[in-house]
Amino acid sequence: MSFPKDLKYTREHEWIRLENGKATIGVTGYALEQLGDVVHLELPKVGENFKAGATFGTIESTKTVSDLYMPITGKVTQVNTAATKNLEGLAEDPYKNGWLVQVEYAKEDGELISASEYEKYIADEE
């Protein structure tokens, strides 16, 4: 399994793309593989504010329900409603069409790690 090098990751298995004060956030392919079939996705509303590390939604699979953690402090500016309607698409394309929310942020304040650090982290977890 490979992880895009231009993204950052969390130890809670979210990925984040940072571009000019805008962050796009999703769940890693590894996490989706571990979850199995996703049956429900609960995401925040546009305009909600979150601090880094706060729960911003849940993802439910046939195996479990997991919280989604905000990797950075910011305000939700867009929610991927297509992802909530096409749950199978999350695992098929987690790093492009499978994004969950976009957030406007002022500074990087979460505990973000690189792709290589994330790969090592999940290897140690297994």
MOPAC internal coordinates of N, CA, C and O (Angstrom, degrees):
PM7 1SCF
backbone

  N    0.0000 0     0.00 0     0.00 0    0    0    0
  C    1.4501 1     0.00 0     0.00 0    1    0    0
  C    1.5331 1   107.74 1     0.00 0    2    1    0
  O    1.2310 1   121.03 1   -45.48 1    3    2    1
  N    1.3073 1   115.64 1   134.52 1    3    2    1
  C    1.4610 1   118.66 1   179.29 1    5    3    2
  C    1.5300 1   109.73 1  -115.06 1    6    5    3
  O    1.2310 1   121.62 1   -22.52 1    7    6    5
  N    1.3143 1   114.51 1   157.48 1    7    6    5
  C    1.4572 1   121.14 1  -178.17 1    9    7    6
  C    1.5178 1   108.42 1  -127.71 1   10    9    7
  O    1.2310 1   119.90 1   -52.16 1   11   10    9
  N    1.3321 1   117.79 1   127.84 1   11   10    9
  C    1.4608 1   120.08 1  -178.83 1   13   11   10
  C    1.5345 1   111.18 1   -53.45 1   14   13   11
  O    1.2310 1   121.48 1   -48.70 1   15   14   13
  N    1.3248 1   114.77 1   131.30 1   15   14   13
  C    1.4640 1   120.43 1  -176.53 1   17   15   14
  C    1.5309 1   112.80 1   -74.03 1   18   17   15
  O    1.2310 1   120.21 1   160.39 1   19   18   17
  N    1.3392 1   117.21 1   -19.61 1   19   18   17
  C    1.4673 1   119.16 1  -178.53 1   21   19   18
  C    1.5297 1   113.00 1   -83.56 1   22   21   19
  O    1.2310 1   120.45 1  -179.60 1   23   22   21
  N    1.3223 1   116.75 1     0.40 1   23   22   21
  C    1.4604 1   121.32 1   179.13 1   25   23   22
  C    1.5222 1   110.17 1  -104.23 1   26   25   23
  O    1.2310 1   121.26 1   -17.97 1   27   26   25
  N    1.3270 1   115.19 1   162.03 1   27   26   25
  C    1.4546 1   121.02 1   169.62 1   29   27   26
  C    1.5207 1   106.81 1  -112.64 1   30   29   27
  O    1.2310 1   120.99 1   -15.29 1   31   30   29
  N    1.3303 1   115.70 1   164.71 1   31   30   29
  C    1.4620 1   120.85 1  -172.19 1   33   31   30
  C    1.5215 1   110.54 1  -136.86 1   34   33   31
  O    1.2310 1   121.31 1   -16.45 1   35   34   33
  N    1.3393 1   115.11 1   163.55 1   35   34   33
  C    1.4643 1   120.61 1   174.10 1   37   35   34
  C    1.5237 1   108.28 1  -117.64 1   38   37   35
  O    1.2310 1   121.07 1   -17.33 1   39   38   37
  N    1.2998 1   115.56 1   162.67 1   39   38   37
  C    1.4664 1   120.02 1   176.30 1   41   39   38
  C    1.5335 1   111.09 1   -74.44 1   42   41   39
  O    1.2310 1   120.55 1   172.23 1   43   42   41
  N    1.3354 1   116.55 1    -7.77 1   43   42   41
  C    1.4739 1   120.93 1   175.82 1   45   43   42
  C    1.5247 1   110.35 1   -94.66 1   46   45   43
  O    1.2310 1   120.06 1  -172.53 1   47   46   45
  N    1.3304 1   117.50 1     7.47 1   47   46   45
  C    1.4628 1   124.92 1   172.46 1   49   47   46
  C    1.5265 1   115.46 1    77.58 1   50   49   47
  O    1.2310 1   120.59 1  -150.62 1   51   50   49
  N    1.3378 1   116.47 1    29.38 1   51   50   49
  C    1.4561 1   119.45 1   168.87 1   53   51   50
  C    1.5319 1   107.69 1   -98.99 1   54   53   51
  O    1.2310 1   120.91 1   -27.33 1   55   54   53
  N    1.3070 1   115.86 1   152.67 1   55   54   53
  C    1.4651 1   120.04 1   170.30 1   57   55   54
  C    1.5211 1   107.85 1  -111.98 1   58   57   55
  O    1.2310 1   120.96 1   -21.33 1   59   58   57
  N    1.3300 1   115.78 1   158.67 1   59   58   57
  C    1.4589 1   120.19 1  -178.08 1   61   59   58
  C    1.5287 1   108.94 1  -146.52 1   62   61   59
  O    1.2310 1   121.65 1   -46.86 1   63   62   61
  N    1.3297 1   114.45 1   133.14 1   63   62   61
  C    1.4765 1   121.30 1   175.60 1   65   63   62
  C    1.5304 1   106.71 1  -111.01 1   66   65   63
  O    1.2310 1   120.34 1   -57.84 1   67   66   65
  N    1.3340 1   116.95 1   122.16 1   67   66   65
  C    1.4595 1   122.33 1  -177.23 1   69   67   66
  C    1.5184 1   109.24 1  -105.05 1   70   69   67
  O    1.2310 1   121.06 1   -56.87 1   71   70   69
  N    1.3555 1   115.57 1   123.13 1   71   70   69
  C    1.4625 1   120.56 1  -179.83 1   73   71   70
  C    1.5203 1   109.80 1  -144.63 1   74   73   71
  O    1.2310 1   120.11 1   -68.33 1   75   74   73
  N    1.3117 1   117.39 1   111.67 1   75   74   73
  C    1.4673 1   122.56 1   171.92 1   77   75   74
  C    1.5286 1   113.80 1    47.52 1   78   77   75
  O    1.2310 1   120.08 1  -128.83 1   79   78   77
  N    1.3116 1   117.45 1    51.17 1   79   78   77
  C    1.4544 1   120.98 1   177.50 1   81   79   78
  C    1.5151 1   114.82 1    80.75 1   82   81   79
  O    1.2310 1   120.44 1  -177.04 1   83   82   81
  N    1.3254 1   116.76 1     2.96 1   83   82   81
  C    1.4636 1   121.47 1   178.16 1   85   83   82
  C    1.5309 1   108.77 1  -118.53 1   86   85   83
  O    1.2310 1   120.79 1   -47.90 1   87   86   85
  N    1.3151 1   116.09 1   132.10 1   87   86   85
  C    1.4610 1   121.51 1   178.58 1   89   87   86
  C    1.5199 1   109.68 1  -116.12 1   90   89   87
  O    1.2310 1   120.60 1   -49.37 1   91   90   89
  N    1.3156 1   116.46 1   130.63 1   91   90   89
  C    1.4508 1   122.04 1   173.69 1   93   91   90
  C    1.5200 1   106.63 1  -105.81 1   94   93   91
  O    1.2310 1   120.48 1   -47.04 1   95   94   93
  N    1.3300 1   116.69 1   132.96 1   95   94   93
  C    1.4668 1   121.68 1  -170.42 1   97   95   94
  C    1.5223 1   110.69 1  -128.28 1   98   97   95
  O    1.2310 1   121.02 1   -40.46 1   99   98   97
  N    1.3237 1   115.65 1   139.54 1   99   98   97
  C    1.4509 1   121.21 1   176.62 1  101   99   98
  C    1.5177 1   110.64 1  -150.12 1  102  101   99
  O    1.2310 1   120.64 1     6.58 1  103  102  101
  N    1.3199 1   116.37 1  -173.42 1  103  102  101
  C    1.4559 1   123.22 1   178.54 1  105  103  102
  C    1.5279 1   107.65 1  -105.98 1  106  105  103
  O    1.2310 1   120.03 1   -40.25 1  107  106  105
  N    1.3178 1   117.55 1   139.75 1  107  106  105
  C    1.4644 1   121.09 1  -176.36 1  109  107  106
  C    1.5323 1   112.11 1   -67.87 1  110  109  107
  O    1.2310 1   121.31 1   -24.78 1  111  110  109
  N    1.3131 1   115.09 1   155.22 1  111  110  109
  C    1.4535 1   121.07 1   175.93 1  113  111  110
  C    1.5157 1   111.76 1   -59.84 1  114  113  111
  O    1.2310 1   120.55 1   144.26 1  115  114  113
  N    1.3243 1   116.54 1   -35.74 1  115  114  113
  C    1.4676 1   121.14 1   177.75 1  117  115  114
  C    1.5280 1   110.32 1   -60.10 1  118  117  115
  O    1.2310 1   120.42 1   131.68 1  119  118  117
  N    1.3410 1   116.80 1   -48.32 1  119  118  117
  C    1.4611 1   121.09 1  -178.92 1  121  119  118
  C    1.5289 1   110.78 1   -62.92 1  122  121  119
  O    1.2310 1   120.81 1   137.89 1  123  122  121
  N    1.3311 1   116.06 1   -42.11 1  123  122  121
  C    1.4679 1   119.53 1   179.84 1  125  123  122
  C    1.5185 1   111.03 1   -63.99 1  126  125  123
  O    1.2310 1   120.65 1   142.74 1  127  126  125
  N    1.3308 1   116.36 1   -37.26 1  127  126  125
  C    1.4714 1   120.42 1   177.40 1  129  127  126
  C    1.5302 1   110.02 1   -64.46 1  130  129  127
  O    1.2310 1   120.52 1   139.88 1  131  130  129
  N    1.3342 1   116.61 1   -40.12 1  131  130  129
  C    1.4651 1   120.81 1   179.72 1  133  131  130
  C    1.5286 1   111.41 1   -68.63 1  134  133  131
  O    1.2310 1   120.37 1   144.74 1  135  134  133
  N    1.3375 1   116.90 1   -35.26 1  135  134  133
  C    1.4560 1   121.14 1  -178.54 1  137  135  134
  C    1.5220 1   112.52 1   -70.73 1  138  137  135
  O    1.2310 1   120.18 1   145.00 1  139  138  137
  N    1.3194 1   117.26 1   -35.00 1  139  138  137
  C    1.4638 1   120.35 1  -174.54 1  141  139  138
  C    1.5220 1   109.92 1    84.62 1  142  141  139
  O    1.2310 1   120.19 1    32.75 1  143  142  141
  N    1.3106 1   117.24 1  -147.25 1  143  142  141
  C    1.4571 1   121.24 1  -176.77 1  145  143  142
  C    1.5280 1   111.36 1   -69.84 1  146  145  143
  O    1.2310 1   121.09 1   -60.67 1  147  146  145
  N    1.3280 1   115.52 1   119.33 1  147  146  145
  C    1.4676 1   120.88 1   177.75 1  149  147  146
  C    1.5264 1   108.17 1   -81.05 1  150  149  147
  O    1.2310 1   120.99 1   -50.04 1  151  150  149
  N    1.3469 1   115.71 1   129.96 1  151  150  149
  C    1.4630 1   120.00 1  -177.44 1  153  151  150
  C    1.5232 1   113.01 1  -113.55 1  154  153  151
  O    1.2310 1   119.98 1   163.18 1  155  154  153
  N    1.3408 1   117.63 1   -16.82 1  155  154  153
  C    1.4699 1   120.08 1   179.67 1  157  155  154
  C    1.5268 1   109.14 1  -157.90 1  158  157  155
  O    1.2310 1   121.75 1   -35.30 1  159  158  157
  N    1.3163 1   114.25 1   144.70 1  159  158  157
  C    1.4596 1   120.99 1   179.60 1  161  159  158
  C    1.5177 1   107.62 1  -136.12 1  162  161  159
  O    1.2310 1   120.32 1   -56.03 1  163  162  161
  N    1.3243 1   116.99 1   123.97 1  163  162  161
  C    1.4517 1   121.19 1   178.43 1  165  163  162
  C    1.5194 1   108.41 1  -113.77 1  166  165  163
  O    1.2310 1   120.73 1   -59.72 1  167  166  165
  N    1.3284 1   116.21 1   120.28 1  167  166  165
  C    1.4617 1   121.63 1  -176.35 1  169  167  166
  C    1.5232 1   110.01 1  -120.49 1  170  169  167
  O    1.2310 1   119.81 1   -20.01 1  171  170  169
  N    1.3393 1   117.97 1   159.99 1  171  170  169
  C    1.4654 1   120.77 1  -178.94 1  173  171  170
  C    1.5185 1   111.62 1   -74.09 1  174  173  171
  O    1.2310 1   121.43 1    -4.47 1  175  174  173
  N    1.3278 1   114.86 1   175.53 1  175  174  173
  C    1.4662 1   121.10 1   176.26 1  177  175  174
  C    1.5237 1   109.25 1   -93.76 1  178  177  175
  O    1.2310 1   121.05 1   -27.33 1  179  178  177
  N    1.3070 1   115.59 1   152.67 1  179  178  177
  C    1.4664 1   121.04 1   174.15 1  181  179  178
  C    1.5250 1   108.21 1   -59.52 1  182  181  179
  O    1.2310 1   121.22 1   -44.31 1  183  182  181
  N    1.3203 1   115.26 1   135.69 1  183  182  181
  C    1.4550 1   121.07 1   178.89 1  185  183  182
  C    1.5150 1   113.70 1   101.20 1  186  185  183
  O    1.2310 1   119.79 1   164.86 1  187  186  185
  N    1.3341 1   118.01 1   -15.14 1  187  186  185
  C    1.4598 1   120.26 1   178.96 1  189  187  186
  C    1.5229 1   109.93 1   -72.78 1  190  189  187
  O    1.2310 1   120.99 1   -35.71 1  191  190  189
  N    1.3357 1   115.72 1   144.29 1  191  190  189
  C    1.4627 1   122.48 1   178.43 1  193  191  190
  C    1.5205 1   109.93 1  -105.99 1  194  193  191
  O    1.2310 1   121.10 1   -37.74 1  195  194  193
  N    1.3105 1   115.50 1   142.26 1  195  194  193
  C    1.4660 1   121.30 1   179.54 1  197  195  194
  C    1.5181 1   110.10 1  -136.43 1  198  197  195
  O    1.2310 1   120.99 1   -33.46 1  199  198  197
  N    1.3148 1   115.71 1   146.54 1  199  198  197
  C    1.4566 1   121.01 1   171.01 1  201  199  198
  C    1.5252 1   107.96 1   -92.99 1  202  201  199
  O    1.2310 1   120.95 1   -25.53 1  203  202  201
  N    1.3309 1   115.78 1   154.47 1  203  202  201
  C    1.4574 1   120.37 1   177.57 1  205  203  202
  C    1.5250 1   109.51 1   -56.75 1  206  205  203
  O    1.2310 1   120.74 1   -49.10 1  207  206  205
  N    1.3316 1   116.18 1   130.90 1  207  206  205
  C    1.4578 1   121.96 1   179.18 1  209  207  206
  C    1.5183 1   113.96 1    94.55 1  210  209  207
  O    1.2310 1   119.76 1   169.18 1  211  210  209
  N    1.3435 1   118.05 1   -10.82 1  211  210  209
  C    1.4657 1   121.29 1   179.87 1  213  211  210
  C    1.5296 1   110.26 1   -76.34 1  214  213  211
  O    1.2310 1   120.91 1   -27.51 1  215  214  213
  N    1.3115 1   115.86 1   152.49 1  215  214  213
  C    1.4589 1   121.13 1   175.90 1  217  215  214
  C    1.5252 1   109.10 1   -75.69 1  218  217  215
  O    1.2310 1   120.58 1   -51.66 1  219  218  217
  N    1.3423 1   116.49 1   128.34 1  219  218  217
  C    1.4657 1   118.45 1   179.76 1  221  219  218
  C    1.5215 1   112.79 1  -116.65 1  222  221  219
  O    1.2310 1   120.04 1   178.89 1  223  222  221
  N    1.3072 1   117.53 1    -1.11 1  223  222  221
  C    1.4568 1   120.57 1   178.97 1  225  223  222
  C    1.5127 1   110.85 1   175.49 1  226  225  223
  O    1.2310 1   121.15 1     6.00 1  227  226  225
  N    1.3273 1   115.41 1  -174.00 1  227  226  225
  C    1.4581 1   120.51 1   176.91 1  229  227  226
  C    1.5256 1   109.50 1  -136.89 1  230  229  227
  O    1.2310 1   121.72 1   -25.64 1  231  230  229
  N    1.3198 1   114.32 1   154.36 1  231  230  229
  C    1.4528 1   121.15 1   174.35 1  233  231  230
  C    1.5255 1   106.48 1  -128.00 1  234  233  231
  O    1.2310 1   121.03 1   -53.98 1  235  234  233
  N    1.3195 1   115.63 1   126.02 1  235  234  233
  C    1.4549 1   121.20 1  -176.49 1  237  235  234
  C    1.5208 1   109.42 1  -114.03 1  238  237  235
  O    1.2310 1   121.36 1   -47.85 1  239  238  237
  N    1.3147 1   115.00 1   132.15 1  239  238  237
  C    1.4668 1   120.33 1   177.16 1  241  239  238
  C    1.5227 1   108.10 1  -121.68 1  242  241  239
  O    1.2310 1   121.12 1     0.60 1  243  242  241
  N    1.3086 1   115.46 1  -179.40 1  243  242  241
  C    1.4627 1   119.39 1   177.29 1  245  243  242
  C    1.5230 1   110.75 1   -68.94 1  246  245  243
  O    1.2310 1   120.25 1   166.28 1  247  246  245
  N    1.3599 1   117.13 1   -13.72 1  247  246  245
  C    1.4665 1   121.02 1  -178.50 1  249  247  246
  C    1.5172 1   113.74 1   -98.80 1  250  249  247
  O    1.2310 1   120.25 1   144.01 1  251  250  249
  N    1.3535 1   117.13 1   -35.99 1  251  250  249
  C    1.4641 1   119.95 1  -171.77 1  253  251  250
  C    1.5230 1   111.64 1  -165.56 1  254  253  251
  O    1.2310 1   121.10 1    -7.34 1  255  254  253
  N    1.3195 1   115.49 1   172.66 1  255  254  253
  C    1.4615 1   122.30 1   170.91 1  257  255  254
  C    1.5236 1   106.43 1  -116.46 1  258  257  255
  O    1.2310 1   120.33 1   -50.51 1  259  258  257
  N    1.3295 1   116.97 1   129.49 1  259  258  257
  C    1.4581 1   121.48 1  -178.74 1  261  259  258
  C    1.5206 1   110.01 1  -124.53 1  262  261  259
  O    1.2310 1   121.48 1   -36.04 1  263  262  261
  N    1.3328 1   114.78 1   143.96 1  263  262  261
  C    1.4544 1   120.15 1   174.00 1  265  263  262
  C    1.5186 1   109.80 1   -76.42 1  266  265  263
  O    1.2310 1   121.30 1   -28.42 1  267  266  265
  N    1.3258 1   115.13 1   151.58 1  267  266  265
  C    1.4636 1   122.04 1   173.41 1  269  267  266
  C    1.5309 1   106.52 1  -106.37 1  270  269  267
  O    1.2310 1   120.35 1   -49.26 1  271  270  269
  N    1.3253 1   116.94 1   130.74 1  271  270  269
  C    1.4616 1   121.30 1  -175.85 1  273  271  270
  C    1.5216 1   110.93 1  -109.64 1  274  273  271
  O    1.2310 1   121.35 1   -47.22 1  275  274  273
  N    1.3297 1   115.02 1   132.78 1  275  274  273
  C    1.4595 1   121.04 1   179.67 1  277  275  274
  C    1.5300 1   109.31 1   -70.98 1  278  277  275
  O    1.2310 1   120.15 1   -58.79 1  279  278  277
  N    1.3333 1   117.31 1   121.21 1  279  278  277
  C    1.4667 1   119.37 1  -177.69 1  281  279  278
  C    1.5240 1   114.35 1   -78.27 1  282  281  279
  O    1.2310 1   119.67 1   170.35 1  283  282  281
  N    1.3251 1   118.23 1    -9.65 1  283  282  281
  C    1.4603 1   120.88 1  -174.42 1  285  283  282
  C    1.5267 1   108.59 1  -152.81 1  286  285  283
  O    1.2310 1   119.92 1   -28.76 1  287  286  285
  N    1.3106 1   117.76 1   151.24 1  287  286  285
  C    1.4638 1   120.93 1   177.63 1  289  287  286
  C    1.5248 1   109.87 1   -76.39 1  290  289  287
  O    1.2310 1   120.86 1   -49.46 1  291  290  289
  N    1.3281 1   115.95 1   130.54 1  291  290  289
  C    1.4524 1   117.85 1   179.41 1  293  291  290
  C    1.5139 1   113.18 1   176.88 1  294  293  291
  O    1.2310 1   121.63 1     3.49 1  295  294  293
  N    1.3321 1   114.49 1  -176.51 1  295  294  293
  C    1.4643 1   122.92 1  -177.35 1  297  295  294
  C    1.5308 1   108.65 1  -111.65 1  298  297  295
  O    1.2310 1   120.58 1   -49.42 1  299  298  297
  N    1.3134 1   116.51 1   130.58 1  299  298  297
  C    1.4613 1   121.43 1   179.33 1  301  299  298
  C    1.5253 1   109.08 1   -68.27 1  302  301  299
  O    1.2310 1   120.86 1   -56.16 1  303  302  301
  N    1.3197 1   115.95 1   123.84 1  303  302  301
  C    1.4697 1   120.58 1  -179.33 1  305  303  302
  C    1.5231 1   112.02 1  -109.97 1  306  305  303
  O    1.2310 1   120.46 1   161.51 1  307  306  305
  N    1.3323 1   116.73 1   -18.49 1  307  306  305
  C    1.4584 1   119.98 1   179.81 1  309  307  306
  C    1.5273 1   109.24 1  -156.47 1  310  309  307
  O    1.2310 1   120.93 1   -37.43 1  311  310  309
  N    1.3287 1   115.84 1   142.57 1  311  310  309
  C    1.4650 1   122.74 1   176.90 1  313  311  310
  C    1.5177 1   107.35 1  -121.03 1  314  313  311
  O    1.2310 1   120.62 1   -44.23 1  315  314  313
  N    1.3130 1   116.42 1   135.77 1  315  314  313
  C    1.4626 1   121.28 1  -179.62 1  317  315  314
  C    1.5298 1   109.56 1   -82.78 1  318  317  315
  O    1.2310 1   120.90 1   -94.84 1  319  318  317
  N    1.3256 1   115.89 1    85.16 1  319  318  317
  C    1.4608 1   120.03 1  -178.85 1  321  319  318
  C    1.5267 1   111.58 1   -66.80 1  322  321  319
  O    1.2310 1   120.31 1   155.11 1  323  322  321
  N    1.3266 1   117.00 1   -24.89 1  323  322  321
  C    1.4695 1   119.61 1   176.56 1  325  323  322
  C    1.5227 1   110.53 1   -62.76 1  326  325  323
  O    1.2310 1   120.35 1   145.62 1  327  326  325
  N    1.3316 1   116.94 1   -34.38 1  327  326  325
  C    1.4656 1   120.60 1   179.84 1  329  327  326
  C    1.5225 1   111.14 1   -66.27 1  330  329  327
  O    1.2310 1   120.31 1   145.63 1  331  330  329
  N    1.3417 1   117.01 1   -34.37 1  331  330  329
  C    1.4637 1   119.81 1  -179.52 1  333  331  330
  C    1.5279 1   111.39 1   -72.51 1  334  333  331
  O    1.2310 1   120.75 1   158.51 1  335  334  333
  N    1.3299 1   116.17 1   -21.49 1  335  334  333
  C    1.4691 1   120.50 1  -179.94 1  337  335  334
  C    1.5200 1   112.47 1   -94.44 1  338  337  335
  O    1.2310 1   120.31 1   158.95 1  339  338  337
  N    1.3230 1   117.01 1   -21.05 1  339  338  337
  C    1.4621 1   121.81 1  -179.26 1  341  339  338
  C    1.5274 1   108.91 1  -124.70 1  342  341  339
  O    1.2310 1   120.90 1  -108.56 1  343  342  341
  N    1.3147 1   115.89 1    71.44 1  343  342  341
  C    1.4624 1   120.86 1  -174.33 1  345  343  342
  C    1.5284 1   112.67 1   -63.51 1  346  345  343
  O    1.2310 1   120.04 1   149.96 1  347  346  345
  N    1.3291 1   117.53 1   -30.04 1  347  346  345
  C    1.4640 1   120.08 1   177.98 1  349  347  346
  C    1.5266 1   110.77 1   -65.59 1  350  349  347
  O    1.2310 1   120.72 1   151.58 1  351  350  349
  N    1.3249 1   116.23 1   -28.42 1  351  350  349
  C    1.4533 1   121.23 1  -178.40 1  353  351  350
  C    1.5163 1   113.67 1   -67.10 1  354  353  351
  O    1.2310 1   120.19 1   158.10 1  355  354  353
  N    1.3279 1   117.24 1   -21.90 1  355  354  353
  C    1.4586 1   120.26 1   179.52 1  357  355  354
  C    1.5234 1   111.18 1   -58.31 1  358  357  355
  O    1.2310 1   120.40 1   130.15 1  359  358  357
  N    1.3110 1   116.84 1   -49.85 1  359  358  357
  C    1.4629 1   121.04 1  -177.56 1  361  359  358
  C    1.5282 1   111.88 1   -74.63 1  362  361  359
  O    1.2310 1   120.33 1   153.38 1  363  362  361
  N    1.3286 1   116.98 1   -26.62 1  363  362  361
  C    1.4660 1   119.90 1  -178.92 1  365  363  362
  C    1.5249 1   111.77 1   -72.44 1  366  365  363
  O    1.2310 1   120.13 1   146.03 1  367  366  365
  N    1.3229 1   117.35 1   -33.97 1  367  366  365
  C    1.4643 1   120.78 1  -176.14 1  369  367  366
  C    1.5377 1   109.84 1  -148.07 1  370  369  367
  O    1.2310 1   120.09 1  -115.51 1  371  370  369
  N    1.3509 1   117.44 1    64.49 1  371  370  369
  C    1.4645 1   119.83 1  -172.04 1  373  371  370
  C    1.5211 1   115.02 1   -65.51 1  374  373  371
  O    1.2310 1   119.57 1   155.54 1  375  374  373
  N    1.3426 1   118.42 1   -24.46 1  375  374  373
  C    1.4617 1   120.42 1  -172.77 1  377  375  374
  C    1.5308 1   114.08 1   -99.32 1  378  377  375
  O    1.2310 1   119.64 1   177.51 1  379  378  377
  N    1.3183 1   118.29 1    -2.49 1  379  378  377
  C    1.4674 1   120.32 1   176.34 1  381  379  378
  C    1.5222 1   109.33 1  -126.01 1  382  381  379
  O    1.2310 1   119.86 1    98.32 1  383  382  381
  N    1.3198 1   117.88 1   -81.68 1  383  382  381
  C    1.4660 1   120.38 1  -177.35 1  385  383  382
  C    1.5265 1   113.02 1   -73.86 1  386  385  383
  O    1.2310 1   119.92 1   165.90 1  387  386  385
  N    1.3245 1   117.75 1   -14.10 1  387  386  385
  C    1.4613 1   121.41 1  -178.78 1  389  387  386
  C    1.5157 1   114.61 1   -91.01 1  390  389  387
  O    1.2310 1   119.89 1  -166.10 1  391  390  389
  N    1.3264 1   117.82 1    13.90 1  391  390  389
  C    1.4686 1   118.58 1   177.06 1  393  391  390
  C    1.5214 1   109.02 1   -63.45 1  394  393  391
  O    1.2310 1   120.43 1   -23.84 1  395  394  393
  N    1.3382 1   116.77 1   156.16 1  395  394  393
  C    1.4648 1   120.44 1  -175.86 1  397  395  394
  C    1.5233 1   112.92 1  -108.23 1  398  397  395
  O    1.2310 1   120.39 1   128.21 1  399  398  397
  N    1.3285 1   116.86 1   -51.79 1  399  398  397
  C    1.4668 1   120.34 1  -179.34 1  401  399  398
  C    1.5219 1   109.85 1  -140.67 1  402  401  399
  O    1.2310 1   121.69 1   -22.12 1  403  402  401
  N    1.3340 1   114.36 1   157.88 1  403  402  401
  C    1.4556 1   121.32 1   169.94 1  405  403  402
  C    1.5175 1   107.01 1  -116.67 1  406  405  403
  O    1.2310 1   121.31 1   -39.45 1  407  406  405
  N    1.3157 1   115.10 1   140.55 1  407  406  405
  C    1.4528 1   121.96 1  -173.91 1  409  407  406
  C    1.5194 1   109.78 1  -130.85 1  410  409  407
  O    1.2310 1   121.03 1   -42.28 1  411  410  409
  N    1.3235 1   115.63 1   137.72 1  411  410  409
  C    1.4609 1   120.93 1   172.59 1  413  411  410
  C    1.5269 1   106.14 1   -89.84 1  414  413  411
  O    1.2310 1   120.17 1   -52.44 1  415  414  413
  N    1.3183 1   117.28 1   127.56 1  415  414  413
  C    1.4612 1   120.01 1  -177.16 1  417  415  414
  C    1.5215 1   110.04 1  -132.34 1  418  417  415
  O    1.2310 1   121.50 1   -21.50 1  419  418  417
  N    1.3349 1   114.74 1   158.50 1  419  418  417
  C    1.4630 1   120.22 1  -178.66 1  421  419  418
  C    1.5219 1   112.20 1   -99.07 1  422  421  419
  O    1.2310 1   120.21 1   143.78 1  423  422  421
  N    1.3223 1   117.21 1   -36.22 1  423  422  421
  C    1.4676 1   120.77 1  -179.91 1  425  423  422
  C    1.5209 1   109.14 1  -153.08 1  426  425  423
  O    1.2310 1   120.91 1   -20.31 1  427  426  425
  N    1.3165 1   115.86 1   159.69 1  427  426  425
  C    1.4636 1   121.08 1   176.68 1  429  427  426
  C    1.5221 1   107.73 1   -78.58 1  430  429  427
  O    1.2310 1   120.48 1   -64.87 1  431  430  429
  N    1.3215 1   116.70 1   115.13 1  431  430  429
  C    1.4551 1   118.70 1  -179.34 1  433  431  430
  C    1.5192 1   113.81 1  -130.38 1  434  433  431
  O    1.2310 1   119.73 1   178.71 1  435  434  433
  N    1.2953 1   118.12 1    -1.29 1  435  434  433
  C    1.4552 1   120.48 1   178.77 1  437  435  434
  C    1.5124 1   111.09 1   -86.38 1  438  437  435
  O    1.2310 1   120.69 1    -7.78 1  439  438  437
  N    1.3248 1   116.28 1   172.22 1  439  438  437
  C    1.4587 1   120.83 1   177.43 1  441  439  438
  C    1.5257 1   108.11 1   -91.60 1  442  441  439
  O    1.2310 1   121.16 1   -93.75 1  443  442  441
  N    1.3243 1   115.40 1    86.25 1  443  442  441
  C    1.4501 1   121.66 1  -176.22 1  445  443  442
  C    1.5281 1   110.17 1   -99.35 1  446  445  443
  O    1.2310 1   120.94 1   -35.98 1  447  446  445
  N    1.3192 1   115.82 1   144.02 1  447  446  445
  C    1.4594 1   120.96 1   179.67 1  449  447  446
  C    1.5250 1   109.50 1  -125.51 1  450  449  447
  O    1.2310 1   121.03 1   -20.08 1  451  450  449
  N    1.3154 1   115.64 1   159.92 1  451  450  449
  C    1.4659 1   121.60 1  -178.93 1  453  451  450
  C    1.5347 1   110.21 1   -76.77 1  454  453  451
  O    1.2310 1   121.01 1    -9.28 1  455  454  453
  N    1.3312 1   115.67 1   170.72 1  455  454  453
  C    1.4663 1   120.88 1   178.16 1  457  455  454
  C    1.5272 1   110.97 1   -60.45 1  458  457  455
  O    1.2310 1   120.02 1   136.96 1  459  458  457
  N    1.3297 1   117.57 1   -43.04 1  459  458  457
  C    1.4699 1   119.95 1  -179.00 1  461  459  458
  C    1.5303 1   110.86 1   -67.29 1  462  461  459
  O    1.2310 1   120.31 1   142.62 1  463  462  461
  N    1.3356 1   117.01 1   -37.38 1  463  462  461
  C    1.4700 1   119.87 1   177.25 1  465  463  462
  C    1.5320 1   110.15 1   -66.78 1  466  465  463
  O    1.2310 1   120.41 1   142.49 1  467  466  465
  N    1.3370 1   116.83 1   -37.51 1  467  466  465
  C    1.4685 1   120.21 1   178.99 1  469  467  466
  C    1.5219 1   110.60 1   -66.73 1  470  469  467
  O    1.2310 1   120.49 1   137.06 1  471  470  469
  N    1.3270 1   116.67 1   -42.94 1  471  470  469
  C    1.4744 1   119.93 1   177.84 1  473  471  470
  C    1.5204 1   110.88 1   -58.66 1  474  473  471
  O    1.2310 1   120.42 1   137.05 1  475  474  473
  N    1.3239 1   116.81 1   -42.95 1  475  474  473
  C    1.4688 1   120.68 1   178.67 1  477  475  474
  C    1.5297 1   109.63 1   -65.34 1  478  477  475
  O    1.2310 1   120.55 1   139.36 1  479  478  477
  N    1.3288 1   116.55 1   -40.64 1  479  478  477
  C    1.4611 1   121.12 1  -179.04 1  481  479  478
  C    1.5319 1   111.33 1   -60.27 1  482  481  479
  O    1.2310 1   120.29 1   132.43 1  483  482  481
  N    1.3375 1   117.06 1   -47.57 1  483  482  481
  C    1.4777 1   118.09 1  -178.04 1  485  483  482
  C    1.5295 1   111.02 1   -72.32 1  486  485  483
  O    1.2310 1   120.13 1   150.17 1  487  486  485
  N    1.3425 1   117.35 1   -29.83 1  487  486  485
  C    1.4662 1   119.75 1   176.11 1  489  487  486
  C    1.5288 1   109.30 1   -64.20 1  490  489  487
  O    1.2310 1   120.36 1   140.33 1  491  490  489
  N    1.3286 1   116.92 1   -39.67 1  491  490  489
  C    1.4676 1   121.24 1   178.25 1  493  491  490
  C    1.5231 1   111.70 1   -69.63 1  494  493  491
  O    1.2310 1   120.41 1   150.41 1  495  494  493
  N    1.3570 1   116.82 1   -29.59 1  495  494  493
  C    1.4628 1   121.48 1  -179.36 1  497  495  494
  C    1.5206 1   112.37 1   -70.89 1  498  497  495
  O    1.2310 1   120.61 1   149.84 1  499  498  497
  N    1.3343 1   116.43 1   -30.16 1  499  498  497
  C    1.4734 1   120.25 1  -174.76 1  501  499  498
  C    1.5110 1   112.52 1   -79.81 1  502  501  499
  O    1.2310 1   120.10 1   180.00 1  503  502  501

